[in-house]
Amino acid sequence: MSYAEYMMEDRRLVVLRALYQEADRRLNEAVLQRVLEGFGHRVARHAVREVLDWLVEVRAIRVETFGSGQVYIAELLERGEDHVAGRTLINGIARPSASSS
C-alpha cells in the first residue's frame, strides 16, 4: 500500500469515528475538516467532500446538502457504525483499533 492510500484510508476512518462520537451521528463538512486537521490531515474542503462521496458509495454514510449544495451534512449509517465498532470491515477504510469506538 502506498503512503497516499494509507493516508486516504485513515481519513475515512477519522470521519467515521467523528460521526460515531456524535449523539445524532451527524456533522457538517466544516467540522469534519477541523477534525481531520486535528488528526494531522490538512485537507481542503473539496478533499473532505471526496472522502464523504466515497463513504456514500460504500454505504457507510449518507449526505444531505443545504444551500444549493454549498454545505454537506454527513450522517453515519449502520454499515459505517459497524466498521468503527469492529463488527465488520469495509475495504478502503483503515481498521479501527480496539479502543477507537
C-alpha positions in Angstrom: 0.0 0.0 0.0 1.3 3.4 -0.9 1.6 6.3 1.6 -1.2 8.2 -0.2 -3.5 5.1 0.1 -2.7 4.8 3.7 -3.5 8.4 4.4 -6.8 8.2 2.5 -7.9 5.1 4.4 -7.0 6.9 7.7 -9.0 10.0 6.7 -12.1 7.8 6.0 -11.7 6.2 9.5 -11.3 9.6 11.2 -14.5 10.8 9.6 -16.4 7.7 10.6 -15.1 7.9 14.2 -16.1 11.6 14.5 -19.6 10.8 13.3 -19.8 7.8 15.7 -19.0 10.0 18.7 -21.9 12.4 18.0 -25.2 11.7 19.7 -27.1 12.1 16.4 -24.3 10.7 14.3 -24.2 13.8 12.1 -21.6 16.5 11.4 -21.2 19.1 8.7 -18.2 19.2 6.4 -16.6 22.2 8.1 -16.5 20.5 11.4 -15.2 17.3 9.8 -12.4 19.3 8.1 -11.3 20.6 11.5 -11.5 17.1 13.0 -9.3 15.8 10.2 -6.8 18.7 10.8 -6.7 17.7 14.5 -5.5 14.2 13.4 -2.8 15.6 11.1 -4.7 15.6 7.8 -4.6 19.2 6.4 -7.0 18.9 3.6 -9.1 21.4 1.5 -12.9 21.4 1.6 -13.1 19.6 -1.7 -10.9 16.8 -0.4 -13.3 16.4 2.6 -16.2 16.1 0.1 -14.2 13.5 -1.9 -13.9 11.4 1.4 -17.6 11.9 2.0 -18.6 11.0 -1.5 -16.5 7.8 -1.3 -18.1 6.9 2.0 -21.6 7.4 0.5 -20.6 5.0 -2.4 -19.8 2.2 0.1 -23.0 2.9 2.1 -21.1 3.9 5.3 -22.8 7.3 5.5 -25.5 9.4 3.8 -25.1 13.1 2.9 -27.6 15.8 2.8 -26.9 19.1 1.1 -28.1 22.5 2.0 -27.9 25.9 0.3 -28.0 24.6 -3.2 -25.3 22.0 -2.4 -23.0 24.5 -0.7 -23.0 22.6 2.7 -22.7 18.9 3.2 -24.1 17.3 6.3 -22.9 13.7 6.8 -24.8 11.1 8.8 -23.4 7.7 9.9 -25.2 4.7 8.7 -25.3 1.2 10.3 -22.6 -0.1 8.0 -20.2 2.7 9.0 -21.0 2.2 12.6 -20.3 -1.5 12.3 -16.9 -0.7 10.9 -16.0 1.7 13.7 -17.2 -0.8 16.3 -15.1 -3.6 14.6 -18.2 -5.7 13.9 -17.4 -5.7 10.1 -14.7 -4.2 7.9 -15.0 -2.1 4.8 -12.2 -2.4 2.3 -10.6 1.0 1.7 -11.0 2.2 5.3 -8.3 1.8 7.9 -9.0 -0.9 10.5 -10.1 0.6 13.8 -8.1 -0.2 16.9 -9.8 -1.9 19.8 -10.0 1.5 21.6 -11.4 3.6 18.7 -15.1 3.1 19.3 
